[in-house]
Amino acid sequence: MIGILFIYWIWKSFTNLALEYDKSKWTYFFFGIISYYGGTILAGFLVGIVLGLTNGFDSVANQNFENAGWSIFFVLLGGLACYGTYKFLENKLEKERELNKIDGIDDIGAVEEN
């Protein structure tokens, strides 16, 4: 159930970002979903590697990662990855908007009529 709420939150925030800057809302929604699940999966791999290097890979194979503590940790790291992607896209789109507002960018090479 919480996963559905996360997907809705990601959809809402990335869609609003896309609409604010006149971009495709579905493309930005997929950026958000991929960043969330990608961050969660990457966190799982990193935790497995770190625990394998510190405790030995045999101990990692015997551990159970299906408890609530690990799940919350992975969800938080996935949320941080999603938030980072959101801020990256927001800054990128803001810079694009500022470049379009600069006088003369669109008029390079154009002849002014007086």
N, CA and C atoms as a LAMMPS dump frame, in Angstrom:
ITEM: TIMESTEP
0
ITEM: NUMBER OF ATOMS
342
ITEM: BOX BOUNDS ff ff ff
-5.0000000000000000e+02 5.0000000000000000e+02
-5.0000000000000000e+02 5.0000000000000000e+02
-5.0000000000000000e+02 5.0000000000000000e+02
ITEM: ATOMS id mol type element x y z
1 1 1 N 0.819 -1.196 0
2 1 2 C 0 0 0
3 1 3 C 0.865 1.263 0
4 2 1 N 1.942 1.221 0.775
5 2 2 C 2.821 2.389 0.825
6 2 3 C 3.493 2.601 -0.521
7 3 1 N 3.779 1.491 -1.242
8 3 2 C 4.377 1.598 -2.57
9 3 3 C 3.489 2.36 -3.531
10 4 1 N 2.184 2.166 -3.429
11 4 2 C 1.239 2.892 -4.291
12 4 3 C 1.277 4.382 -3.956
13 5 1 N 1.389 4.708 -2.689
14 5 2 C 1.48 6.12 -2.301
15 5 3 C 2.768 6.754 -2.824
16 6 1 N 3.872 6.006 -2.774
17 6 2 C 5.127 6.524 -3.32
18 6 3 C 5.021 6.761 -4.818
19 7 1 N 4.407 5.83 -5.538
20 7 2 C 4.251 5.998 -6.98
21 7 3 C 3.379 7.209 -7.278
22 8 1 N 2.307 7.4 -6.515
23 8 2 C 1.451 8.573 -6.716
24 8 3 C 2.236 9.856 -6.438
25 9 1 N 3.01 9.877 -5.349
26 9 2 C 3.798 11.063 -4.992
27 9 3 C 4.816 11.38 -6.084
28 10 1 N 5.477 10.341 -6.584
29 10 2 C 6.456 10.536 -7.658
30 10 3 C 5.758 11.039 -8.909
31 11 1 N 4.619 10.429 -9.255
32 11 2 C 3.882 10.852 -10.446
33 11 3 C 3.462 12.31 -10.325
34 12 1 N 2.931 12.685 -9.192
35 12 2 C 2.428 14.044 -8.998
36 12 3 C 3.551 15.076 -9.082
37 13 1 N 4.652 14.839 -8.398
38 13 2 C 5.719 15.841 -8.38
39 13 3 C 6.415 15.954 -9.731
40 14 1 N 6.712 14.839 -10.383
41 14 2 C 7.395 14.906 -11.675
42 14 3 C 6.463 15.42 -12.774
43 15 1 N 5.17 15.128 -12.68
44 15 2 C 4.216 15.666 -13.646
45 15 3 C 4.089 17.174 -13.497
46 16 1 N 4.01 17.662 -12.267
47 16 2 C 3.948 19.11 -12.046
48 16 3 C 5.203 19.806 -12.557
49 17 1 N 6.364 19.179 -12.359
50 17 2 C 7.611 19.739 -12.868
51 17 3 C 7.58 19.828 -14.386
52 18 1 N 7.132 18.772 -15.028
53 18 2 C 7.076 18.763 -16.492
54 18 3 C 6.085 19.799 -17.012
55 19 1 N 4.938 19.925 -16.386
56 19 2 C 3.939 20.89 -16.843
57 19 3 C 4.399 22.325 -16.628
58 20 1 N 5.154 22.559 -15.557
59 20 2 C 5.656 23.902 -15.274
60 20 3 C 6.622 24.374 -16.36
61 21 1 N 7.383 23.445 -16.92
62 21 2 C 8.377 23.811 -17.925
63 21 3 C 7.982 23.366 -19.342
64 22 1 N 6.726 23.025 -19.543
65 22 2 C 6.176 22.635 -20.85
66 22 3 C 6.924 21.462 -21.464
67 23 1 N 7.084 20.403 -20.701
68 23 2 C 7.729 19.169 -21.162
69 23 3 C 6.722 18.035 -21.093
70 24 1 N 7.113 16.878 -21.609
71 24 2 C 6.249 15.703 -21.603
72 24 3 C 6.13 15.137 -20.185
73 25 1 N 4.896 15.08 -19.679
74 25 2 C 4.72 14.637 -18.299
75 25 3 C 5.007 13.147 -18.127
76 26 1 N 4.749 12.341 -19.14
77 26 2 C 4.999 10.912 -19.017
78 26 3 C 6.492 10.602 -19.033
79 27 1 N 7.258 11.341 -19.79
80 27 2 C 8.703 11.136 -19.806
81 27 3 C 9.287 11.434 -18.434
82 28 1 N 8.863 12.519 -17.834
83 28 2 C 9.386 12.89 -16.521
84 28 3 C 8.879 11.952 -15.424
85 29 1 N 7.669 11.44 -15.579
86 29 2 C 7.162 10.442 -14.635
87 29 3 C 8.039 9.188 -14.672
88 30 1 N 8.411 8.743 -15.87
89 30 2 C 9.264 7.564 -15.978
90 30 3 C 10.666 7.838 -15.437
91 31 1 N 11.172 9.066 -15.604
92 31 2 C 12.444 9.431 -14.963
93 31 3 C 12.347 9.251 -13.453
94 32 1 N 11.24 9.678 -12.885
95 32 2 C 11.047 9.573 -11.449
96 32 3 C 10.954 8.134 -10.971
97 33 1 N 10.165 7.32 -11.659
98 33 2 C 10.003 5.919 -11.276
99 33 3 C 11.33 5.17 -11.405
100 34 1 N 12.023 5.399 -12.51
101 34 2 C 13.305 4.716 -12.728
102 34 3 C 14.327 5.154 -11.68
103 35 1 N 14.331 6.437 -11.332
104 35 2 C 15.294 6.896 -10.315
105 35 3 C 14.971 6.301 -8.949
106 36 1 N 13.696 6.156 -8.607
107 36 2 C 13.318 5.583 -7.31
108 36 3 C 13.728 4.113 -7.222
109 37 1 N 13.273 3.326 -8.188
110 37 2 C 13.593 1.901 -8.144
111 37 3 C 15.074 1.646 -8.414
112 38 1 N 15.69 2.462 -9.256
113 38 2 C 17.121 2.334 -9.494
114 38 3 C 17.924 2.631 -8.237
115 39 1 N 17.521 3.656 -7.497
116 39 2 C 18.189 3.971 -6.239
117 39 3 C 18.022 2.874 -5.204
118 40 1 N 16.849 2.273 -5.168
119 40 2 C 16.597 1.175 -4.231
120 40 3 C 17.448 -0.039 -4.577
121 41 1 N 17.505 -0.382 -5.855
122 41 2 C 18.294 -1.536 -6.29
123 41 3 C 19.786 -1.278 -6.083
124 42 1 N 20.234 -0.088 -6.426
125 42 2 C 21.634 0.257 -6.234
126 42 3 C 22.022 0.212 -4.751
127 43 1 N 21.13 0.677 -3.894
128 43 2 C 21.389 0.613 -2.453
129 43 3 C 21.516 -0.831 -1.993
130 44 1 N 20.675 -1.707 -2.519
131 44 2 C 20.77 -3.12 -2.166
132 44 3 C 22.092 -3.731 -2.583
133 45 1 N 22.522 -3.409 -3.803
134 45 2 C 23.817 -3.921 -4.267
135 45 3 C 24.965 -3.391 -3.411
136 46 1 N 24.922 -2.089 -3.116
137 46 2 C 26.005 -1.498 -2.324
138 46 3 C 26.06 -2.063 -0.914
139 47 1 N 24.909 -2.263 -0.298
140 47 2 C 24.883 -2.851 1.042
141 47 3 C 25.421 -4.276 0.994
142 48 1 N 25.031 -5.034 -0.01
143 48 2 C 25.541 -6.398 -0.148
144 48 3 C 27.039 -6.436 -0.349
145 49 1 N 27.562 -5.538 -1.158
146 49 2 C 29.009 -5.498 -1.401
147 49 3 C 29.765 -5.065 -0.146
148 50 1 N 29.268 -4.016 0.519
149 50 2 C 29.944 -3.534 1.733
150 50 3 C 29.925 -4.606 2.823
151 51 1 N 28.785 -5.243 3.032
152 51 2 C 28.724 -6.306 4.033
153 51 3 C 29.581 -7.497 3.628
154 52 1 N 29.654 -7.756 2.337
155 52 2 C 30.497 -8.844 1.856
156 52 3 C 31.963 -8.57 2.074
157 53 1 N 32.371 -7.329 1.863
158 53 2 C 33.782 -6.98 2.064
159 53 3 C 34.16 -6.926 3.538
160 54 1 N 33.229 -6.493 4.378
161 54 2 C 33.558 -6.376 5.8
162 54 3 C 33.396 -7.693 6.559
163 55 1 N 32.362 -8.458 6.241
164 55 2 C 32.082 -9.683 7.003
165 55 3 C 32.387 -10.957 6.227
166 56 1 N 32.722 -10.842 4.975
167 56 2 C 32.923 -12.019 4.136
168 56 3 C 31.65 -12.333 3.369
169 57 1 N 31.819 -12.773 2.149
170 57 2 C 30.654 -12.988 1.283
171 57 3 C 29.828 -14.198 1.699
172 58 1 N 30.409 -15.115 2.443
173 58 2 C 29.629 -16.256 2.94
174 58 3 C 28.594 -15.809 3.962
175 59 1 N 28.93 -14.805 4.765
176 59 2 C 27.973 -14.324 5.767
177 59 3 C 26.827 -13.56 5.115
178 60 1 N 27.093 -12.908 3.992
179 60 2 C 26.028 -12.178 3.296
180 60 3 C 25.023 -13.152 2.698
181 61 1 N 25.506 -14.28 2.218
182 61 2 C 24.612 -15.277 1.637
183 61 3 C 23.688 -15.874 2.687
184 62 1 N 24.116 -15.873 3.941
185 62 2 C 23.308 -16.459 5.009
186 62 3 C 22.407 -15.454 5.712
187 63 1 N 22.553 -14.149 5.427
188 63 2 C 21.738 -13.139 6.099
189 63 3 C 20.371 -13.021 5.44
190 64 1 N 19.414 -12.612 6.233
191 64 2 C 18.066 -12.382 5.74
192 64 3 C 17.844 -10.874 5.654
193 65 1 N 17.641 -10.364 4.453
194 65 2 C 17.437 -8.929 4.247
195 65 3 C 15.962 -8.568 4.132
196 66 1 N 15.076 -9.436 4.567
197 66 2 C 13.642 -9.196 4.422
198 66 3 C 12.99 -8.729 5.716
199 67 1 N 13.687 -7.938 6.51
200 67 2 C 13.05 -7.406 7.711
201 67 3 C 12.718 -5.927 7.486
202 68 1 N 11.97 -5.367 8.402
203 68 2 C 11.464 -4.002 8.233
204 68 3 C 12.574 -2.958 8.233
205 69 1 N 13.612 -3.171 8.998
206 69 2 C 14.711 -2.194 9.066
207 69 3 C 15.401 -2.016 7.725
208 70 1 N 15.736 -3.13 7.086
209 70 2 C 16.376 -3.032 5.768
210 70 3 C 15.42 -2.434 4.741
211 71 1 N 14.162 -2.805 4.798
212 71 2 C 13.184 -2.278 3.836
213 71 3 C 13.059 -0.761 3.956
214 72 1 N 12.978 -0.266 5.168
215 72 2 C 12.885 1.184 5.368
216 72 3 C 14.153 1.871 4.884
217 73 1 N 15.307 1.269 5.155
218 73 2 C 16.58 1.828 4.701
219 73 3 C 16.624 1.923 3.172
220 74 1 N 16.219 0.854 2.487
221 74 2 C 16.245 0.859 1.029
222 74 3 C 15.228 1.836 0.444
223 75 1 N 14.067 1.948 1.066
224 75 2 C 13.055 2.905 0.606
225 75 3 C 13.562 4.333 0.777
226 76 1 N 14.221 4.607 1.9
227 76 2 C 14.776 5.952 2.113
228 76 3 C 15.843 6.295 1.076
229 77 1 N 16.716 5.344 0.776
230 77 2 C 17.741 5.609 -0.231
231 77 3 C 17.129 5.757 -1.627
232 78 1 N 16.089 4.996 -1.918
233 78 2 C 15.373 5.172 -3.183
234 78 3 C 14.711 6.537 -3.25
235 79 1 N 14.144 6.978 -2.132
236 79 2 C 13.54 8.313 -2.078
237 79 3 C 14.564 9.412 -2.252
238 80 1 N 15.748 9.23 -1.662
239 80 2 C 16.816 10.215 -1.846
240 80 3 C 17.28 10.274 -3.297
241 81 1 N 17.365 9.122 -3.946
242 81 2 C 17.742 9.099 -5.366
243 81 3 C 16.688 9.802 -6.21
244 82 1 N 15.425 9.589 -5.888
245 82 2 C 14.332 10.231 -6.617
246 82 3 C 14.355 11.741 -6.393
247 83 1 N 14.588 12.16 -5.16
248 83 2 C 14.657 13.585 -4.849
249 83 3 C 15.84 14.241 -5.556
250 84 1 N 16.975 13.545 -5.575
251 84 2 C 18.145 14.065 -6.278
252 84 3 C 17.889 14.223 -7.77
253 85 1 N 17.21 13.254 -8.359
254 85 2 C 16.861 13.349 -9.779
255 85 3 C 15.911 14.512 -10.022
256 86 1 N 14.95 14.689 -9.121
257 86 2 C 14 15.787 -9.243
258 86 3 C 14.719 17.137 -9.215
259 87 1 N 15.613 17.305 -8.235
260 87 2 C 16.343 18.569 -8.125
261 87 3 C 17.264 18.792 -9.323
262 88 1 N 17.9 17.72 -9.809
263 88 2 C 18.749 17.829 -10.992
264 88 3 C 17.942 18.3 -12.2
265 89 1 N 16.789 17.678 -12.425
266 89 2 C 15.945 18.075 -13.559
267 89 3 C 15.407 19.487 -13.381
268 90 1 N 15.046 19.846 -12.159
269 90 2 C 14.536 21.188 -11.898
270 90 3 C 15.601 22.239 -12.212
271 91 1 N 16.831 22.014 -11.756
272 91 2 C 17.92 22.957 -12.041
273 91 3 C 18.225 23.02 -13.533
274 92 1 N 18.208 21.878 -14.195
275 92 2 C 18.475 21.822 -15.63
276 92 3 C 17.412 22.602 -16.407
277 93 1 N 16.162 22.391 -16.053
278 93 2 C 15.078 23.084 -16.749
279 93 3 C 15.09 24.577 -16.459
280 94 1 N 15.456 24.96 -15.252
281 94 2 C 15.538 26.382 -14.909
282 94 3 C 16.653 27.052 -15.706
283 95 1 N 17.786 26.383 -15.858
284 95 2 C 18.873 26.945 -16.661
285 95 3 C 18.473 27.073 -18.13
286 96 1 N 17.737 26.091 -18.636
287 96 2 C 17.248 26.185 -20.017
288 96 3 C 16.3 27.367 -20.177
289 97 1 N 15.435 27.566 -19.18
290 97 2 C 14.495 28.68 -19.239
291 97 3 C 15.242 30.017 -19.222
292 98 1 N 16.281 30.122 -18.374
293 98 2 C 17.065 31.357 -18.3
294 98 3 C 17.81 31.619 -19.598
295 99 1 N 18.333 30.579 -20.225
296 99 2 C 19.027 30.755 -21.499
297 99 3 C 18.077 31.232 -22.588
298 100 1 N 16.856 30.767 -22.556
299 100 2 C 15.871 31.197 -23.553
300 100 3 C 15.431 32.639 -23.331
301 101 1 N 15.516 33.134 -22.086
302 101 2 C 15.099 34.5 -21.79
303 101 3 C 16.166 35.534 -22.1
304 102 1 N 17.42 35.1 -22.2
305 102 2 C 18.501 36.049 -22.448
306 102 3 C 18.282 36.723 -23.803
307 103 1 N 18.345 38.056 -23.782
308 103 2 C 18.166 38.8 -25.022
309 103 3 C 19.308 38.495 -25.963
310 104 1 N 18.979 38.227 -27.185
311 104 2 C 19.998 38.038 -28.195
312 104 3 C 20.278 36.591 -28.533
313 105 1 N 19.905 35.638 -27.714
314 105 2 C 20.174 34.234 -28.024
315 105 3 C 19.423 33.823 -29.284
316 106 1 N 18.162 34.174 -29.356
317 106 2 C 17.378 33.808 -30.536
318 106 3 C 17.65 34.726 -31.712
319 107 1 N 18.262 35.862 -31.448
320 107 2 C 18.46 36.851 -32.5
321 107 3 C 19.884 36.883 -33.045
322 108 1 N 20.68 35.884 -32.728
323 108 2 C 22.061 35.871 -33.234
324 108 3 C 22.019 35.735 -34.749
325 109 1 N 22.66 36.651 -35.414
326 109 2 C 22.699 36.631 -36.865
327 109 3 C 21.542 37.354 -37.528
328 110 1 N 20.553 37.769 -36.734
329 110 2 C 19.402 38.482 -37.307
330 110 3 C 19.758 39.956 -37.47
331 111 1 N 19.213 40.547 -38.51
332 111 2 C 19.46 41.955 -38.786
333 111 3 C 18.345 42.768 -38.151
334 112 1 N 18.736 43.786 -37.368
335 112 2 C 17.748 44.651 -36.737
336 112 3 C 17.281 45.704 -37.728
337 113 1 N 16.003 45.973 -37.674
338 113 2 C 15.448 47.02 -38.518
339 113 3 C 15.207 48.264 -37.656
340 114 1 N 15.733 49.391 -38.103
341 114 2 C 15.556 50.638 -37.354
342 114 3 C 14.584 51.53 -38.02
